[in-house]
Amino acid sequence: MVKNETPKKKKMSLTTKIFIGLIAGLIVGIIFNIAIPHSYVRDTVFVDGIFYVIGNGFIKFMKMLVVPLVFCSLVCGASSIGDTKSLGKVGGKTLIFYLCTTALAVSVAIGVSNIINPGKGLDMSSIKAADNVATQDATSITDTILNIIPDNPFNSLAGGIMLQVIFFALIVGILLAKMGERAELLSNIMNQCNDLMMEMTTLVMSFAPIGVFCMIAKTFANLGFDAFLPLIKYMASVVTALGVQLFFVYMLLLFVFTRLNPFKFLKKFFPVMAFAFSTSTSNATIPMNIDTLEEKIGVSRKISSFTIPLGATINMDGTSIMQGCAVVFAAQAYGINLGAKGYLTVIATATLASIGTAGVPSVGLVTLSMVFASVGLPIEAIALIMGIDRILDMLRTAVNITGDAVCTTVVAYQNKEFKKDVFNS
């Protein structure tokens, strides 16, 4: 007899749940805004009660993760790349290239967003925030630079002073790599702490659909349809900035340093971009990226086996673009003028934060709250963009891994580890 096996039901993804939470929150919020008159039950019990507590409770969970997640990720990342002597100049060139393109990416995002102005027309200044966030006191550029160095790293960790936390974590990671076997136990502990924080991030994100529902419902209950156009403009800002980074910045750098045909490069590399788009994770594309660079582009595996995993750890240009656009969106929505110093702080923070951003879906939303905190922006605006983030996440992952490949190709070409006949075949 043939047994009739019941087909297993496909488990709904977190992305789908978040999207459902976004749509449900939007519908409920608009109903509250249009159909339900102001009353104690509407305003106190639901909007400023249930929606506010659950929504901002989720935001506070995200804030809880930021410092330990970034510190552990950075220490582990820096310790794994701290010894670049084995590849000599290759390591230095790769690090400089990655950090420079990330800084360029944030600058492009801020520039594009200030042209499109995604947050204008959305007045969120009247919405009660989880915390009273003050704007930064005016300080000189020199003091801003000096303030990156912590007087007491434990105070920086406790106070969430992120640039100081990043600086200290980088030093700890590099020295752990230098000490080698003498610090093997501590390195293992840090790796386990990093694994723990990633598990905790997964746990917190599992509550994202409920948190998004409540935050969106509260927002649209107060704002109604006024929030639609800014969201579309925000998406346009991110997509435009990603396009500029991919087709202009990367391809220009590729042509200037190698004289290779950018169109041929994109054609050969497109399958990897499509795979990254579908998975939304840089880490998953590492094997395919290395194979494609060797077999279709002509890059020596000796180079790519170092630069591609490194890029998946520290080169998050697409994520940095999202963060730059989100900063402008939130600043305009809350009526906060960041000024030149604020934008410079965003560029520095987002660039350094990219080093600690794991190559897994949507983790950039967690470090985004750190970027917001660096310039005194309320992180409640994250709830607005969280529901549409997965589509943008897929696009920016494709940009992330293309940046890794362009850097790898440039470094291989300059170190005579590149086969031009393979590229031209």
C-alpha positions in Angstrom: 0.0 0.0 0.0 1.1 3.5 -0.8 0.9 5.8 2.1 -0.6 9.2 1.4 2.0 11.6 2.8 0.6 14.9 3.9 2.7 17.7 2.2 4.5 19.9 4.6 3.2 23.4 4.9 5.7 26.0 3.9 6.6 28.1 6.9 5.8 31.8 6.4 9.0 33.9 6.3 9.7 36.7 8.7 9.7 39.1 5.8 6.1 38.1 4.9 5.1 38.5 8.5 6.6 42.0 8.8 4.9 43.0 5.5 1.6 41.7 6.8 2.2 43.6 10.0 3.0 46.8 8.0 -0.2 46.5 5.9 -2.4 45.6 8.9 -1.0 48.5 10.9 -1.5 50.9 8.0 -5.1 49.8 7.6 -5.9 50.0 11.3 -4.1 53.3 11.6 -6.1 54.9 8.8 -9.3 53.6 10.2 -8.5 55.1 13.6 -7.6 58.4 11.8 -10.7 58.6 9.6 -13.5 56.6 11.1 -12.9 56.7 14.9 -13.5 60.1 16.7 -11.1 61.2 19.4 -12.0 59.7 22.8 -10.4 58.2 25.9 -10.5 54.7 24.5 -9.1 55.7 21.1 -6.3 58.0 22.3 -5.4 56.8 25.7 -6.1 53.1 25.6 -5.1 52.3 22.1 -3.0 55.0 20.3 -1.0 56.2 23.3 -1.5 53.0 25.3 -1.3 49.6 23.6 0.2 50.7 20.3 2.7 53.0 22.0 3.8 50.5 24.7 4.2 47.5 22.4 5.7 49.5 19.5 8.2 51.4 21.6 8.9 48.3 23.6 10.1 46.6 20.5 12.3 49.6 19.6 13.8 49.5 23.1 14.7 45.8 22.5 16.5 46.8 19.4 18.3 49.5 21.3 19.3 46.9 23.9 21.1 44.9 21.2 23.1 47.7 19.6 26.1 48.1 21.9 26.9 44.4 22.6 26.1 43.4 19.0 28.4 46.0 17.4 31.2 45.5 20.0 31.3 41.7 19.6 30.9 41.8 15.8 33.7 44.3 15.5 36.1 42.5 17.8 35.6 39.3 16.0 35.8 40.9 12.6 38.9 42.9 13.4 40.6 39.8 15.0 40.0 37.8 11.9 41.6 40.4 9.6 44.1 41.9 12.0 47.1 40.1 10.6 47.4 41.1 6.9 51.1 40.4 6.6 50.4 37.1 4.7 49.1 39.1 1.8 51.2 42.2 2.3 50.0 45.2 0.3 46.9 43.3 -0.7 45.3 43.6 2.7 46.1 47.3 3.1 44.7 48.1 -0.4 41.6 46.1 0.2 40.8 47.7 3.5 41.4 51.2 2.2 39.3 50.5 -0.9 36.4 49.1 1.1 36.3 51.9 3.6 36.6 54.6 0.9 33.8 53.2 -1.2 31.6 52.9 1.9 32.3 56.6 2.8 31.4 57.5 -0.8 28.2 55.4 -0.6 27.0 57.3 2.5 27.9 60.6 0.8 26.0 59.6 -2.3 23.0 58.6 -0.2 23.0 61.9 1.7 23.4 63.9 -1.5 20.6 62.1 -3.4 18.2 62.3 -0.3 18.8 66.0 0.1 17.7 66.4 -3.6 14.6 64.2 -3.3 13.8 65.3 0.3 11.9 62.1 1.4 10.9 63.4 4.8 9.6 66.8 3.8 5.8 66.9 4.1 5.8 64.4 6.9 5.6 66.1 10.3 6.4 63.6 13.0 7.6 66.2 15.5 4.3 66.1 17.4 4.4 62.3 17.8 5.5 61.2 21.3 8.9 59.5 21.2 10.2 56.7 23.4 12.9 58.9 24.8 13.5 62.6 24.8 16.3 62.9 22.3 18.2 66.1 22.4 20.1 67.5 19.4 23.9 67.5 19.7 25.7 70.3 21.3 27.9 72.3 19.0 31.5 71.1 19.1 34.5 71.8 16.9 35.7 69.4 14.3 38.9 68.8 16.2 37.0 67.9 19.4 34.7 65.6 17.4 37.8 63.7 16.1 39.3 63.6 19.6 36.0 62.4 21.1 36.3 59.2 19.1 39.1 58.1 21.5 37.4 57.0 24.8 38.6 58.3 28.2 37.1 55.2 29.7 35.9 52.5 27.4 33.5 51.0 30.0 31.8 54.4 30.3 31.5 54.4 26.5 29.9 50.9 26.5 27.5 51.8 29.3 26.6 55.1 27.7 26.3 53.8 24.2 28.8 56.3 22.8 29.1 54.4 19.6 32.1 55.9 17.8 34.1 55.3 21.0 32.8 51.8 21.2 33.8 51.1 17.6 37.3 52.6 18.1 37.9 50.5 21.2 36.5 47.3 19.6 38.8 47.7 16.6 41.8 48.0 18.8 40.8 45.0 20.9 40.2 42.9 17.7 43.5 43.8 16.1 45.5 43.1 19.2 43.7 39.7 19.7 44.9 38.8 16.2 48.4 39.9 16.9 48.6 37.9 20.2 47.5 34.7 18.4 47.6 31.7 20.6 48.3 33.7 23.8 44.7 35.1 23.5 43.0 32.0 22.0 40.7 31.6 25.0 39.6 35.2 24.9 39.1 35.0 21.1 36.9 32.0 21.5 34.9 33.7 24.2 34.4 36.8 22.0 33.3 34.5 19.1 30.8 32.8 21.4 29.5 36.2 22.6 29.1 37.2 19.0 27.1 34.0 18.2 25.0 34.7 21.3 24.2 38.3 20.1 23.3 37.1 16.6 20.9 34.5 18.2 19.4 37.3 20.4 19.0 39.5 17.3 17.1 36.7 15.6 14.9 36.4 18.7 14.2 40.1 18.9 13.5 40.3 15.1 10.9 37.5 15.5 8.7 40.0 17.3 9.2 42.6 14.5 5.7 42.0 12.9 3.9 42.9 16.1 6.2 45.8 16.8 5.8 47.1 13.2 2.1 46.7 13.4 1.8 48.8 16.6 4.2 51.5 15.5 2.7 51.9 12.0 -0.9 51.9 13.5 0.1 54.6 15.9 1.8 56.7 13.2 -1.0 56.5 10.7 -3.6 57.0 13.4 -2.0 60.4 13.9 -0.9 61.2 10.4 -3.3 59.4 8.1 -2.4 59.5 4.4 0.2 62.1 4.8 2.9 59.4 5.4 2.4 57.7 2.0 4.3 60.1 -0.3 7.4 60.4 2.0 7.7 56.6 2.1 7.6 56.5 -1.7 10.2 59.3 -1.9 12.3 57.4 0.7 12.3 54.3 -1.5 13.2 56.4 -4.5 16.1 57.9 -2.6 17.5 54.5 -1.7 17.1 53.0 -5.2 18.6 56.1 -6.9 21.6 56.1 -4.6 22.1 52.4 -5.0 22.0 52.9 -8.8 24.6 55.7 -8.7 26.9 53.6 -6.5 26.6 50.5 -8.7 26.6 52.0 -12.2 28.7 55.1 -11.7 31.0 54.8 -8.7 31.9 51.1 -9.0 32.1 51.0 -12.8 34.2 54.2 -12.9 36.6 52.8 -10.3 36.8 49.5 -12.3 37.6 51.4 -15.5 40.1 53.9 -14.0 42.2 51.2 -12.2 42.0 48.3 -14.7 40.7 49.7 -18.0 38.3 46.8 -18.2 35.0 47.0 -19.9 32.4 47.7 -17.2 29.5 46.4 -19.3 31.2 43.1 -19.9 32.0 42.9 -16.2 28.3 43.4 -15.2 27.2 40.9 -17.8 29.5 38.2 -16.5 28.8 39.0 -12.8 25.0 39.3 -13.1 24.2 35.8 -12.0 25.9 36.5 -8.7 24.0 39.7 -8.3 20.7 37.9 -9.0 21.6 35.2 -6.4 22.4 37.9 -3.8 19.1 39.7 -4.6 17.1 36.5 -4.0 18.9 35.6 -0.7 19.5 39.0 0.8 22.7 37.7 2.4 26.2 38.6 1.4 27.6 35.5 3.3 25.6 33.1 1.2 27.1 34.4 -2.0 30.8 34.0 -1.0 31.4 30.6 -2.7 29.6 31.7 -5.9 31.3 35.1 -5.9 34.8 33.5 -5.6 34.1 30.9 -8.4 32.6 33.5 -10.8 35.6 35.8 -10.3 38.0 33.0 -11.0 36.2 31.3 -13.9 34.5 34.3 -15.7 36.4 37.4 -14.6 40.0 36.0 -14.4 40.8 36.8 -10.7 43.2 34.5 -8.9 41.6 32.5 -6.1 44.6 33.5 -4.0 43.3 37.1 -3.9 39.5 36.4 -3.9 39.6 33.9 -1.1 40.9 36.7 1.1 39.0 39.8 -0.2 35.5 38.3 -0.7 35.0 37.0 2.8 36.6 40.2 4.1 34.1 42.2 2.0 31.2 40.2 3.3 32.3 41.3 6.8 33.2 45.0 6.4 32.1 46.2 3.0 28.4 47.1 3.3 28.0 50.0 0.9 24.3 49.2 0.1 23.5 49.0 3.8 25.3 52.3 4.4 23.3 53.9 1.6 20.1 52.8 3.3 21.4 54.3 6.6 22.3 57.6 4.9 18.9 57.9 3.2 17.1 57.0 6.5 19.0 59.7 8.4 17.9 62.4 6.0 14.4 61.0 6.0 14.1 61.0 9.8 15.8 64.4 10.2 13.4 66.0 7.8 10.4 64.2 9.2 11.2 65.4 12.8 12.3 68.8 11.7 15.9 68.4 12.9 18.7 70.3 11.1 21.8 68.2 11.2 24.2 70.6 9.5 27.5 69.8 7.9 29.0 68.4 11.2 26.0 66.1 11.7 26.4 64.7 8.2 30.1 64.2 8.6 29.3 62.3 11.8 26.8 60.1 9.9 29.4 59.3 7.2 32.0 58.4 9.8 29.6 56.3 12.0 28.0 54.5 9.1 31.4 53.7 7.5 32.7 52.3 10.8 29.4 50.6 11.6 29.6 48.7 8.3 32.6 46.8 9.6 30.4 45.3 12.3 27.3 44.6 10.2 26.9 40.9 9.7 26.1 39.7 6.1 22.6 38.5 7.0 19.2 39.8 6.1 18.0 43.1 7.7 20.6 43.3 10.4 21.4 46.8 9.1 18.2 48.0 10.7 19.7 47.2 14.1 22.9 49.2 13.5 20.8 51.9 12.0 19.6 52.9 15.4 23.3 53.4 16.3 23.7 55.8 13.4 20.6 57.6 14.5 21.9 57.9 18.1 25.2 59.3 16.9 23.4 62.5 15.7 20.5 62.6 18.2 17.7 61.4 15.9 14.7 59.6 17.4 14.8 55.9 16.2 11.0 55.6 16.1 11.2 56.5 12.4 12.8 53.1 11.8 9.3 51.5 12.2 8.1 53.4 9.2 10.8 52.0 6.9 11.0 48.5 8.4 8.0 47.1 6.5 9.4 48.1 3.1 13.0 47.3 4.0 13.1 43.7 2.6 12.7 44.9 -1.0 15.4 47.4 -0.5 17.5 44.9 1.4 17.5 42.6 -1.6 18.7 45.5 -3.8 21.4 46.7 -1.5 22.8 43.1 -1.0 23.3 42.9 -4.7 25.2 46.2 -4.5 27.2 45.0 -1.5 28.6 41.9 -3.2 29.3 43.8 -6.5 31.4 46.2 -4.5 33.3 43.3 -3.1 33.9 41.9 -6.6 35.0 45.2 -8.1 37.5 45.7 -5.2 38.8 42.2 -5.7 39.2 42.7 -9.4 41.1 46.0 -9.0 43.5 44.5 -6.3 44.1 41.4 -8.4 44.8 43.4 -11.5 47.3 45.7 -9.7 49.1 42.7 -8.1 49.4 40.8 -11.4 47.0 38.1 -10.2 44.5 38.7 -13.0 44.0 36.8 -16.3 42.8 39.2 -19.0 42.2 36.4 -21.5 39.7 34.8 -19.2 37.8 38.1 -18.9 37.8 38.7 -22.6 36.7 35.2 -23.5 
